[in-house]
């Protein structure tokens, strides 16, 4: 009896110790995960799952760590376990990730059936349903092109590739040497990487000898001034080869990435300097720069606020002074998806942006895509197809004169190596690449084009004749749920109402003040961590003046919130400058929509605010007539918008609370003119 009691006591003590250890281990594991130290995190998540087999969060994180460290069989096993367990919040995502791994193995029919099943799962998040539909299209695309011979070929760059990661190859125009990033052991100190086995990457150069074989460079143009013990990533040269932009990540595991610039001076590269905060926005990672041939446009990858989810591609224009880069512009929801877009390359010869993505219709992993059109913000998206894409990761597409490069792990499914292909004429090559058979199949990708990506309206300008109001809408791209330190669930981000401004002015309109007052009163009871204010202008006027104007608009919104009692320390103003002109399509109502401020609230707890729908007056109308058309009173309009003039003129914005409008007519007759209001489902 005494032995039995002792055993029971011992078991209770073990249970207590386990209960105390799991939260601590979870805290450590989450911290490692957030800092991209996945190999170390695996040990802790594995222990937690061994103690608590029903800890679905830890098991999902464990599977994700295996996936991110390229341990695919282990990842599949964990994702399958989670997929077979009913009624938990990680089931749909586990199914999706397992299907992706099957697709990587070219098991397209099996993956397609899983995506089809996932679409019907009742509790699957909308963004997963959307991605599953795209992945099904990708499976069909791959099945159709399995036996296609399109006349293109790529070869492995065996002279240079090592048993470590080699990626981001570009030609240095000043000496025709090949420059790339590698995790191999180089001269100088390098920290160990925490995501994959090996060291953090550094830049290295190779020269092409007379026998057309590459070997390590012996010239003075080495990168000793650029490389550190931290991670240096891929770069881009200006056309004359005198300026080099590259990534440097100086945090644990290669995090905290920023874009730097170095100049060729007396045959050596100068001490690098970080670009300004419009490029390296505080609190975000910025990397993988690509400079245009003209040297005045920089494309890069960032996870900053205001994107569509994951890593997005952004661009910035150079000001009049040296490295005076203007506020970055998101490339829009046609190019960027809720997943990740990376490794941009802009072909000035073909006026086309090429990039890698795991969110567009593709074969599996990262695929290479081309965005080509009259506007960056309304392009067609083309999958580059076989042999440039495989079911694994294909990235870092780049053309340097007569040779092109890409980085892929298709050989051993783990290590990125460099492949190359011949290019006789870049413009002709890319034209052929996205035409013919490739165009027919790759056009699948463009069918998912987000017609709301320009934040404009739900119908064409030609359809506007006779309408008094229209409703501006914002992109409705769903964002993935993010798991942060010690938080099981969502990091909540709420996009509040947009505030519109008069031409050339930074003063808040009455309806903007009403919107901010509504926000201030609603956040009093919420544990808000930060409020980010993104500020924009239209494209009229000098660039530098518009940068200042956007900053002043953001500060106007911040100052008003502070005057209402909101803590100034949690409010960040992010001036974005001007949104680009659309040429002949840049109508007056589109420019109104560009003169705006966006208010984004972030908190760890769920956020839910009462918001009004913004409408813009297209032509002169009295508030009495407007109230009658909406079935509300003039006092309600004033309550939502502050003091209104009796007559509203074209270009004014008003706020309408949708839940309080008694009747939202699609079409009704007011006097002798038609009054129509379109409600899109945006907010």
C-alpha positions as CSV (number, residue, x, y, z in Angstrom):
1,X,0.0,0.0,0.0
2,X,2.9,2.3,0.9
3,X,4.5,1.6,-2.5
4,X,1.3,2.3,-4.4
5,X,0.9,5.6,-2.6
6,X,4.5,6.5,-3.3
7,X,4.0,5.8,-7.0
8,X,0.9,7.9,-7.0
9,X,2.7,10.8,-5.3
10,X,5.6,10.4,-7.7
11,X,3.3,10.5,-10.7
12,X,1.6,13.6,-9.3
13,X,4.9,15.3,-8.9
14,X,6.0,14.5,-12.4
15,X,2.6,15.8,-13.7
16,X,3.1,19.0,-11.8
17,X,6.7,19.4,-13.1
18,X,5.5,18.7,-16.6
19,X,2.7,21.3,-16.3
20,X,5.2,23.9,-15.1
21,X,7.8,23.0,-17.8
22,X,5.5,23.1,-20.8
23,X,4.7,26.8,-20.6
24,X,8.4,27.7,-20.1
25,X,9.5,25.4,-23.0
26,X,6.8,26.9,-25.2
27,X,8.0,30.4,-24.4
28,X,11.6,29.4,-25.3
29,X,10.5,27.6,-28.5
30,X,8.3,30.5,-29.7
31,X,11.1,32.9,-29.1
32,X,13.5,30.8,-31.2
33,X,10.8,30.4,-33.9
34,X,10.2,34.1,-34.1
35,X,14.0,34.7,-34.6
36,X,14.1,32.1,-37.5
37,X,16.1,29.7,-35.3
38,X,14.1,26.7,-36.4
39,X,16.6,23.9,-35.9
40,X,16.9,24.9,-32.2
41,X,13.1,25.3,-31.9
42,X,12.5,21.8,-33.1
43,X,14.1,20.3,-29.9
44,X,11.7,22.2,-27.7
45,X,8.5,21.7,-29.7
46,X,9.4,18.0,-29.9
47,X,9.7,17.8,-26.1
48,X,6.4,19.6,-25.6
49,X,4.6,17.2,-28.0
50,X,6.1,14.3,-26.2
51,X,4.7,15.6,-22.9
52,X,1.4,16.8,-24.2
53,X,0.3,15.0,-27.3
54,X,-2.9,17.1,-27.6
55,X,-0.9,20.4,-27.9
56,X,-1.9,21.0,-31.5
57,X,-0.2,24.4,-31.5
58,X,3.2,22.9,-30.6
59,X,2.7,20.1,-33.1
60,X,1.9,22.5,-35.9
61,X,4.9,24.6,-35.0
62,X,7.0,21.5,-35.0
63,X,5.8,20.5,-38.5
64,X,6.4,24.1,-39.7
65,X,10.0,24.0,-38.3
66,X,10.6,20.7,-40.2
67,X,9.2,22.3,-43.3
68,X,11.3,25.5,-43.0
69,X,14.5,23.4,-42.4
70,X,13.7,21.3,-45.5
71,X,13.1,18.1,-43.5
72,X,10.2,17.2,-45.7
73,X,9.4,13.6,-44.6
74,X,9.2,14.7,-40.9
75,X,7.1,17.7,-41.9
76,X,4.7,15.4,-43.8
77,X,4.3,13.1,-40.9
78,X,3.4,15.8,-38.5
79,X,1.0,17.6,-40.9
80,X,-0.7,14.2,-41.6
81,X,-1.2,13.6,-37.8
82,X,-2.8,17.1,-37.4
83,X,-4.9,16.6,-40.5
84,X,-6.4,13.4,-39.2
85,X,-7.5,15.0,-35.9
86,X,-10.9,16.6,-36.1
87,X,-12.0,20.0,-34.7
88,X,-8.9,22.0,-34.0
89,X,-7.8,25.3,-35.5
90,X,-4.7,24.0,-37.2
91,X,-6.4,21.2,-39.2
92,X,-7.1,23.2,-42.4
93,X,-3.6,24.7,-42.5
94,X,-2.1,21.3,-41.9
95,X,-4.1,19.9,-44.8
96,X,-2.9,22.7,-47.0
97,X,0.8,22.3,-46.1
98,X,0.6,18.5,-46.6
99,X,-1.0,19.0,-50.1
100,X,1.8,21.5,-50.9
101,X,4.4,18.8,-50.0
102,X,2.7,16.3,-52.2
103,X,2.7,18.8,-55.0
104,X,6.4,19.3,-54.6
105,X,6.9,15.6,-55.1
106,X,5.0,15.9,-58.5
107,X,2.1,13.9,-57.0
108,X,-0.3,16.4,-58.6
109,X,-3.5,14.2,-58.7
110,X,-3.2,13.4,-54.9
111,X,-2.5,17.1,-54.1
112,X,-5.4,18.2,-56.3
113,X,-7.8,16.0,-54.4
114,X,-6.6,17.4,-51.1
115,X,-7.0,21.0,-52.3
116,X,-10.5,20.1,-53.5
117,X,-11.4,18.6,-50.1
118,X,-9.9,21.6,-48.3
119,X,-12.2,24.0,-50.2
120,X,-15.2,22.2,-48.7
121,X,-13.9,22.2,-45.1
122,X,-16.4,24.4,-43.1
123,X,-13.9,26.1,-40.8
124,X,-11.1,26.7,-43.4
125,X,-10.0,30.3,-43.5
126,X,-11.1,32.2,-46.6
127,X,-7.5,32.9,-47.6
128,X,-6.7,29.1,-47.5
129,X,-9.7,28.4,-49.7
130,X,-8.5,31.0,-52.2
131,X,-5.0,29.6,-52.2
132,X,-6.3,26.0,-52.6
133,X,-8.2,27.0,-55.7
134,X,-5.0,28.5,-57.1
135,X,-3.0,25.4,-56.2
136,X,-5.6,23.2,-58.0
137,X,-5.1,25.3,-61.1
138,X,-1.3,24.9,-60.6
139,X,-1.8,21.1,-60.5
140,X,-3.7,21.2,-63.8
141,X,-1.0,23.5,-65.3
142,X,1.8,21.1,-64.3
143,X,-0.1,18.0,-65.6
144,X,-0.7,19.7,-69.0
145,X,2.9,20.7,-69.4
146,X,4.6,17.5,-68.1
147,X,5.4,16.4,-71.6
148,X,5.8,19.8,-73.3
149,X,9.0,20.7,-75.0
150,X,9.1,24.5,-75.4
151,X,12.6,24.8,-76.8
152,X,14.2,26.3,-73.7
153,X,16.9,24.7,-71.6
154,X,18.8,25.5,-68.4
155,X,22.1,24.0,-67.0
156,X,23.6,23.7,-63.6
157,X,26.6,26.0,-63.0
158,X,28.8,23.2,-61.8
159,X,32.0,25.2,-61.8
160,X,30.6,27.4,-59.0
161,X,28.0,25.4,-57.2
162,X,29.0,23.9,-53.8
163,X,27.4,21.6,-51.3
164,X,26.2,24.7,-49.6
165,X,23.6,27.3,-50.7
166,X,24.6,29.4,-53.7
167,X,22.1,31.9,-55.0
168,X,21.5,35.4,-56.4
169,X,24.0,35.3,-59.2
170,X,24.6,38.5,-61.2
171,X,27.3,39.8,-63.6
172,X,29.4,42.7,-62.4
173,X,29.4,45.1,-65.5
174,X,32.7,46.7,-64.5
175,X,34.8,43.6,-64.9
176,X,32.3,40.8,-66.1
177,X,32.8,38.8,-62.9
178,X,30.1,36.7,-61.4
179,X,28.9,37.8,-58.0
180,X,26.6,35.7,-55.8
181,X,25.8,34.9,-52.2
182,X,27.0,31.6,-50.6
183,X,26.9,29.8,-47.2
184,X,30.2,28.1,-47.9
185,X,33.2,28.8,-45.7
186,X,34.9,32.0,-47.0
187,X,37.9,34.1,-45.8
188,X,36.9,36.1,-42.7
189,X,34.4,35.3,-39.9
190,X,30.9,34.1,-40.4
191,X,28.3,33.1,-37.8
192,X,26.5,29.8,-38.1
193,X,23.1,29.9,-39.6
194,X,20.2,28.7,-37.4
195,X,17.7,27.8,-40.2
196,X,19.8,25.5,-42.2
197,X,23.1,23.7,-41.5
198,X,26.0,25.8,-42.5
199,X,27.1,29.4,-42.2
200,X,25.3,32.7,-42.8
201,X,25.8,33.8,-46.4
202,X,28.5,36.1,-47.7
203,X,29.1,37.7,-51.1
204,X,31.7,36.1,-53.3
205,X,33.0,36.7,-56.8
206,X,34.3,34.5,-59.6
207,X,36.1,35.3,-62.9
208,X,35.7,33.6,-66.2
209,X,39.0,32.3,-67.6
210,X,39.9,31.9,-71.2
211,X,38.8,28.3,-71.2
212,X,35.3,29.5,-70.3
213,X,35.5,28.1,-66.8
214,X,34.8,30.0,-63.6
215,X,37.2,30.3,-60.7
216,X,37.5,32.4,-57.6
217,X,38.3,36.0,-58.4
218,X,41.9,37.3,-57.8
219,X,41.2,40.9,-58.6
220,X,41.1,43.8,-56.2
221,X,37.3,44.0,-56.5
222,X,36.7,41.8,-53.6
223,X,33.9,42.2,-51.0
224,X,36.0,42.3,-47.8
225,X,34.5,45.7,-47.0
226,X,30.9,44.5,-47.6
227,X,31.0,41.1,-45.9
228,X,30.5,40.8,-42.1
229,X,30.1,37.9,-39.7
230,X,26.3,38.4,-40.3
231,X,24.4,37.6,-43.5
232,X,25.0,39.4,-46.8
233,X,22.5,38.5,-49.5
234,X,22.0,39.0,-53.2
235,X,22.7,42.3,-54.9
236,X,22.2,44.3,-58.0
237,X,24.6,46.5,-60.0
238,X,23.8,49.7,-61.9
239,X,24.4,49.5,-65.6
240,X,27.8,51.1,-65.4
241,X,28.9,48.8,-62.6
242,X,29.9,51.6,-60.4
243,X,27.2,51.2,-57.7
244,X,26.1,48.0,-55.9
245,X,23.0,47.5,-53.9
246,X,22.7,44.4,-51.6
247,X,21.1,43.0,-48.5
248,X,22.7,42.8,-45.1
249,X,20.9,41.0,-42.2
250,X,22.6,41.7,-38.9
251,X,20.4,39.9,-36.4
252,X,20.3,36.4,-35.0
253,X,19.7,33.8,-37.7
254,X,20.1,36.3,-40.5
255,X,17.1,38.5,-39.4
256,X,16.9,42.3,-39.2
257,X,17.6,42.8,-42.9
258,X,18.3,46.1,-44.6
259,X,19.4,47.3,-48.0
260,X,22.9,48.9,-48.4
261,X,24.8,50.6,-51.1
262,X,28.5,50.6,-52.0
263,X,30.5,52.5,-54.7
264,X,33.4,51.4,-56.8
265,X,36.2,53.8,-55.9
266,X,39.8,53.3,-57.1
267,X,39.1,49.7,-58.0
268,X,37.6,48.8,-54.6
269,X,34.2,48.8,-53.1
270,X,33.6,51.5,-50.5
271,X,32.4,51.0,-47.0
272,X,28.6,50.3,-47.4
273,X,25.9,52.5,-46.0
274,X,22.3,51.7,-45.3
275,X,19.7,53.4,-47.5
276,X,17.3,55.9,-46.0
277,X,14.2,54.9,-43.9
278,X,11.9,55.1,-46.9
279,X,13.7,51.9,-48.0
280,X,14.7,50.5,-44.7
281,X,11.6,51.3,-42.8
282,X,12.1,50.7,-39.0
283,X,10.4,47.6,-37.7
284,X,10.5,45.8,-41.0
285,X,12.8,43.6,-43.0
286,X,14.0,44.9,-46.4
287,X,16.1,42.8,-48.8
288,X,16.8,41.5,-52.3
289,X,17.2,44.8,-54.1
290,X,17.0,45.1,-57.9
291,X,18.0,48.4,-59.6
292,X,16.7,49.4,-63.0
293,X,19.1,50.0,-65.9
294,X,18.4,53.7,-65.6
295,X,19.4,53.6,-61.9
296,X,16.3,55.6,-60.8
297,X,14.0,52.8,-59.7
298,X,14.7,50.3,-56.9
299,X,12.6,47.2,-56.5
300,X,13.0,45.2,-53.2
301,X,11.2,42.8,-50.9
302,X,9.7,43.9,-47.6
303,X,7.3,42.7,-44.9
304,X,6.4,46.2,-43.8
305,X,2.9,47.3,-42.9
306,X,0.6,48.1,-45.7
307,X,1.3,45.0,-47.8
308,X,-1.0,42.2,-48.9
309,X,0.5,39.6,-46.5
310,X,3.8,37.8,-46.1
311,X,6.7,39.4,-48.0
312,X,5.7,41.8,-50.8
313,X,7.6,43.5,-53.6
314,X,7.9,47.3,-53.3
315,X,9.5,49.9,-55.4
316,X,11.0,53.4,-54.8
317,X,12.1,56.2,-57.1
318,X,15.3,58.1,-56.7
319,X,15.1,61.8,-55.9
320,X,17.3,64.6,-57.2
321,X,20.1,64.0,-54.7
322,X,22.3,61.0,-54.3
323,X,20.5,58.0,-52.8
324,X,17.5,60.3,-51.9
325,X,15.0,57.5,-52.3
326,X,11.3,58.4,-52.0
327,X,8.6,56.5,-50.0
328,X,8.2,53.0,-51.2
329,X,5.1,52.0,-53.2
330,X,3.6,48.5,-52.9
331,X,3.4,46.8,-56.3
332,X,-0.3,46.1,-55.7
333,X,-2.5,43.1,-55.2
334,X,-2.1,41.8,-58.7
335,X,1.6,41.1,-58.3
336,X,1.6,40.6,-54.5
337,X,-0.5,37.9,-52.8
338,X,-1.3,36.9,-49.2
339,X,1.7,34.6,-49.4
340,X,5.3,35.6,-50.3
341,X,6.7,37.4,-53.3
342,X,10.5,37.5,-53.4
343,X,13.6,38.0,-55.6
344,X,12.4,40.7,-58.0
345,X,14.3,41.5,-61.3
346,X,13.2,44.3,-63.5
347,X,14.0,43.9,-67.2
348,X,14.4,47.4,-68.6
349,X,14.8,45.9,-72.1
350,X,11.3,44.2,-72.0
351,X,9.7,46.5,-69.4
352,X,8.7,43.5,-67.3
353,X,9.0,42.6,-63.7
354,X,10.1,39.0,-63.0
355,X,9.8,37.5,-59.5
356,X,9.3,34.4,-57.4
357,X,6.1,33.6,-55.6
358,X,4.5,30.8,-53.6
359,X,1.1,32.5,-53.8
360,X,0.3,32.6,-57.5
361,X,-0.8,29.6,-59.7
362,X,2.3,27.4,-59.9
363,X,3.9,24.0,-59.9
364,X,4.8,24.0,-56.2
365,X,7.2,25.7,-53.9
366,X,8.4,29.0,-55.3
367,X,7.7,29.5,-59.0
368,X,9.0,32.2,-61.3
369,X,6.5,34.7,-62.8
370,X,6.5,37.6,-65.1
371,X,4.3,40.7,-64.7
372,X,3.8,42.5,-68.0
373,X,1.3,45.2,-68.9
374,X,0.7,48.9,-69.6
375,X,0.8,49.5,-65.9
376,X,2.6,47.9,-63.0
377,X,-0.6,47.8,-61.1
378,X,-2.7,46.1,-63.8
379,X,-0.4,43.6,-65.4
380,X,-0.9,40.1,-66.7
381,X,0.8,37.5,-64.6
382,X,2.6,34.7,-66.4
383,X,4.1,31.5,-65.0
384,X,7.4,31.0,-66.8
385,X,6.8,27.3,-67.1
386,X,9.1,24.4,-67.6
387,X,12.2,24.3,-67.5
388,X,12.4,27.5,-65.4
389,X,9.9,26.2,-62.9
390,X,9.7,22.9,-61.1
391,X,7.7,21.5,-58.2
392,X,10.5,22.8,-55.8
393,X,11.8,26.3,-55.2
394,X,12.9,28.3,-58.2
395,X,14.0,31.8,-57.4
396,X,16.5,34.7,-58.2
397,X,15.8,35.0,-61.9
398,X,18.2,37.5,-63.5
399,X,19.6,38.3,-67.0
400,X,23.0,39.8,-67.4
401,X,23.6,40.6,-71.1
402,X,23.8,37.3,-72.9
403,X,23.4,34.9,-69.9
404,X,20.6,34.4,-67.4
405,X,20.6,32.8,-64.0
406,X,18.2,31.3,-61.4
407,X,18.6,29.5,-58.1
408,X,16.8,26.3,-57.5
409,X,16.8,23.3,-55.1
410,X,15.2,20.9,-57.6
411,X,18.3,18.7,-57.6
412,X,18.4,17.5,-54.0
413,X,15.4,19.3,-52.7
414,X,17.4,21.1,-50.0
415,X,20.4,23.1,-51.2
416,X,19.9,26.1,-53.5
417,X,22.2,25.9,-56.5
418,X,22.7,28.2,-59.5
419,X,21.5,27.3,-63.0
420,X,22.2,29.3,-66.2
421,X,20.7,29.7,-69.7
422,X,21.8,31.5,-72.8
423,X,20.1,34.7,-73.9
424,X,20.8,36.1,-77.4
425,X,18.5,39.1,-77.0
426,X,16.8,39.8,-73.7
427,X,13.7,41.5,-75.2
428,X,13.2,38.7,-77.7
429,X,13.9,36.0,-75.2
430,X,11.4,37.2,-72.7
431,X,8.8,37.9,-75.4
432,X,9.1,34.3,-76.5
433,X,9.1,33.0,-73.0
434,X,5.6,34.5,-72.1
435,X,4.1,33.9,-75.5
436,X,2.7,30.9,-77.4
437,X,2.2,27.8,-75.3
438,X,3.4,29.5,-72.2
439,X,0.8,32.3,-72.6
440,X,-2.1,29.9,-73.0
441,X,-1.4,27.9,-69.8
442,X,0.2,30.7,-67.8
443,X,-2.8,33.0,-68.3
444,X,-4.4,30.8,-65.7
445,X,-2.5,32.9,-63.2
446,X,-4.0,36.2,-64.4
447,X,-7.6,35.0,-64.0
448,X,-7.1,35.6,-60.2
449,X,-6.2,39.2,-60.8
450,X,-7.7,41.4,-58.1
451,X,-9.8,44.0,-59.7
452,X,-9.7,46.0,-56.5
453,X,-5.9,46.3,-56.4
454,X,-6.0,49.9,-57.4
455,X,-8.3,50.8,-54.5
456,X,-10.6,52.5,-57.0
457,X,-14.2,51.5,-57.7
458,X,-16.3,48.5,-58.7
459,X,-17.0,49.7,-62.2
460,X,-15.4,51.6,-65.1
461,X,-15.2,55.4,-65.4
462,X,-17.4,55.2,-68.5
463,X,-20.2,53.9,-66.3
464,X,-20.2,56.9,-64.1
465,X,-22.3,59.3,-66.1
466,X,-25.4,60.3,-64.1
467,X,-24.3,59.0,-60.7
468,X,-24.1,61.2,-57.7
469,X,-22.1,59.0,-55.3
470,X,-19.6,56.2,-55.6
471,X,-18.0,54.1,-52.9
472,X,-14.2,53.8,-52.8
473,X,-13.1,50.3,-51.8
474,X,-9.8,48.9,-50.5
475,X,-8.2,45.5,-51.4
476,X,-10.0,42.6,-49.7
477,X,-7.0,40.3,-49.8
478,X,-7.2,38.1,-46.7
479,X,-4.1,37.8,-44.7
480,X,-2.7,34.6,-43.1
481,X,-3.0,34.2,-39.4
482,X,0.4,34.7,-37.7
483,X,1.5,33.0,-34.6
484,X,3.7,35.2,-32.4
485,X,5.6,34.8,-29.2
486,X,3.5,33.3,-26.4
487,X,0.3,34.0,-28.4
488,X,-1.7,31.0,-29.6
489,X,-4.0,32.5,-32.2
490,X,-3.9,35.7,-34.2
491,X,-1.8,38.8,-34.1
492,X,-4.8,41.1,-34.8
493,X,-4.6,43.9,-37.3
494,X,-7.6,46.1,-38.1
495,X,-7.7,48.5,-41.0
496,X,-9.8,51.4,-39.9
497,X,-11.5,53.9,-42.1
498,X,-9.6,55.9,-44.8
499,X,-9.3,59.6,-44.4
500,X,-9.4,61.7,-47.6
501,X,-7.8,65.2,-48.0
502,X,-8.4,68.2,-50.3
503,X,-5.8,68.8,-53.0
504,X,-2.5,70.1,-51.6
505,X,-3.8,70.3,-48.0
506,X,-3.0,68.4,-44.9
507,X,-5.9,69.7,-42.7
508,X,-8.4,67.2,-41.6
509,X,-11.8,67.4,-43.1
510,X,-14.8,67.4,-40.7
511,X,-15.7,63.8,-41.6
512,X,-12.1,62.7,-41.0
513,X,-12.2,64.3,-37.6
514,X,-15.5,62.4,-36.9
515,X,-13.8,59.1,-38.0
516,X,-10.8,59.6,-35.7
517,X,-13.1,60.6,-32.8
518,X,-15.0,57.4,-33.3
519,X,-11.7,55.4,-33.3
520,X,-10.4,57.1,-30.1
521,X,-13.6,56.4,-28.2
522,X,-13.6,52.7,-29.3
523,X,-9.9,51.9,-28.4
524,X,-10.3,53.1,-24.8
525,X,-11.3,49.6,-23.7
526,X,-8.9,47.7,-25.8
527,X,-5.2,46.8,-25.2
528,X,-3.9,48.4,-28.4
529,X,-0.2,47.9,-29.0
530,X,0.3,50.3,-31.9
531,X,-1.5,52.5,-34.4
532,X,0.2,52.9,-37.8
533,X,-0.8,55.8,-40.0
534,X,0.1,55.4,-43.7
535,X,-0.1,58.7,-45.6
536,X,-0.2,59.3,-49.3
537,X,-0.6,62.0,-52.0
538,X,-1.6,62.0,-55.6
539,X,1.1,62.3,-58.3
540,X,0.6,66.0,-59.1
541,X,3.5,68.3,-58.0
542,X,7.2,67.8,-57.1
543,X,8.1,64.4,-55.6
544,X,9.9,65.9,-52.6
545,X,7.0,68.3,-51.9
546,X,4.6,65.3,-51.9
547,X,6.7,63.4,-49.5
548,X,6.5,66.4,-47.1
549,X,2.7,66.7,-47.7
550,X,2.1,63.0,-47.0
551,X,4.1,63.3,-43.7
552,X,2.0,66.4,-42.8
553,X,-1.2,64.5,-43.5
554,X,-0.1,61.6,-41.3
555,X,0.9,64.0,-38.5
556,X,-2.5,65.8,-38.7
557,X,-4.2,62.5,-38.0
558,X,-1.7,61.6,-35.3
559,X,-2.0,65.0,-33.6
560,X,-5.8,64.8,-33.6
561,X,-5.8,61.3,-32.0
562,X,-3.4,62.6,-29.4
563,X,-5.7,65.6,-28.7
564,X,-8.4,63.0,-28.0
565,X,-6.3,61.3,-25.4
566,X,-4.6,58.5,-27.4
567,X,-1.0,57.8,-26.3
568,X,1.4,59.4,-28.7
569,X,4.0,56.7,-28.1
570,X,1.9,54.0,-29.8
571,X,1.2,56.1,-33.0
572,X,3.7,55.7,-35.9
573,X,3.4,57.9,-39.0
574,X,4.6,56.2,-42.1
575,X,4.7,58.8,-45.0
576,X,4.5,57.0,-48.3
577,X,4.6,60.0,-50.6
578,X,2.8,60.0,-53.9
579,X,0.9,57.1,-55.4
580,X,1.9,56.8,-59.1
581,X,0.0,58.4,-62.0
582,X,-2.0,56.1,-64.3
583,X,-1.5,58.4,-67.3
584,X,-4.7,59.0,-69.3
585,X,-6.6,56.8,-66.9
586,X,-5.7,59.0,-63.9
587,X,-9.1,60.7,-63.7
588,X,-10.0,63.3,-61.1
589,X,-11.9,60.8,-58.9
590,X,-8.9,58.5,-58.8
591,X,-6.7,61.3,-57.7
592,X,-9.1,62.0,-54.8
593,X,-8.7,58.4,-53.6
594,X,-4.9,58.8,-53.6
595,X,-5.0,61.8,-51.2
596,X,-5.5,59.7,-48.2
597,X,-4.4,58.4,-44.8
598,X,-4.9,54.8,-43.8
599,X,-5.2,54.0,-40.1
600,X,-4.1,50.5,-39.0
601,X,-4.6,49.3,-35.4
602,X,-2.7,46.4,-34.0
603,X,-3.3,44.4,-30.8
604,X,-2.9,40.9,-29.4
605,X,-6.6,40.7,-28.5
606,X,-9.3,40.4,-31.1
607,X,-10.2,43.7,-32.7
608,X,-13.7,44.7,-33.8
609,X,-14.5,48.4,-34.5
610,X,-17.7,50.0,-35.7
611,X,-16.7,51.6,-39.0
612,X,-18.5,53.9,-41.5
613,X,-18.5,53.4,-45.3
614,X,-16.7,56.2,-47.1
615,X,-18.5,57.7,-50.1
616,X,-17.3,60.5,-52.5
617,X,-19.7,63.0,-54.0
618,X,-19.4,63.0,-57.8
619,X,-21.6,66.1,-58.4
620,X,-23.3,68.8,-56.5
621,X,-26.1,67.5,-54.2
622,X,-27.9,68.9,-51.2
623,X,-27.6,67.0,-47.9
624,X,-31.4,67.0,-47.7
625,X,-31.7,65.2,-51.0
626,X,-28.9,62.8,-50.1
627,X,-30.5,62.0,-46.7
628,X,-33.9,61.4,-48.4
629,X,-32.3,59.0,-50.9
630,X,-30.7,57.0,-48.1
631,X,-33.8,57.0,-45.9
632,X,-32.0,58.8,-43.0
633,X,-32.2,62.2,-41.4
634,X,-29.9,65.2,-42.0
635,X,-29.0,65.0,-38.3
636,X,-27.7,61.5,-38.8
637,X,-25.5,62.7,-41.7
638,X,-24.1,65.5,-39.5
639,X,-23.6,63.1,-36.6
640,X,-21.4,60.9,-38.8
641,X,-19.6,63.8,-40.6
642,X,-19.5,66.8,-38.3
643,X,-20.8,70.1,-39.6
644,X,-21.8,69.8,-43.3
645,X,-22.7,72.5,-45.7
646,X,-26.2,72.4,-47.0
647,X,-24.8,71.8,-50.5
648,X,-22.1,69.1,-51.0
649,X,-19.8,69.7,-54.0
650,X,-18.0,67.2,-56.2
651,X,-15.0,65.7,-54.5
652,X,-16.2,65.9,-50.9
653,X,-16.2,62.7,-48.9
654,X,-18.9,61.6,-46.5
655,X,-19.2,58.8,-43.9
656,X,-22.3,56.6,-43.8
657,X,-23.0,54.0,-41.1
658,X,-24.3,51.1,-43.2
659,X,-26.2,49.4,-40.3
660,X,-28.3,52.6,-39.8
661,X,-29.2,53.2,-43.4
662,X,-32.8,52.1,-43.7
663,X,-32.8,51.7,-47.4
664,X,-29.7,51.4,-49.7
665,X,-31.2,51.7,-53.1
666,X,-29.5,50.2,-56.2
667,X,-31.4,52.7,-58.3
668,X,-34.1,55.2,-57.5
669,X,-35.5,58.4,-59.0
670,X,-35.0,61.7,-57.2
671,X,-36.8,64.5,-58.9
672,X,-35.9,64.4,-62.6
673,X,-32.5,62.7,-62.2
674,X,-31.4,59.2,-61.4
675,X,-29.6,58.7,-58.1
676,X,-27.6,55.4,-57.8
677,X,-25.4,54.1,-55.1
678,X,-23.3,51.0,-55.4
679,X,-22.3,49.0,-52.3
680,X,-19.5,46.6,-53.1
681,X,-18.9,44.7,-49.9
682,X,-15.6,46.5,-49.3
683,X,-15.2,48.8,-46.4
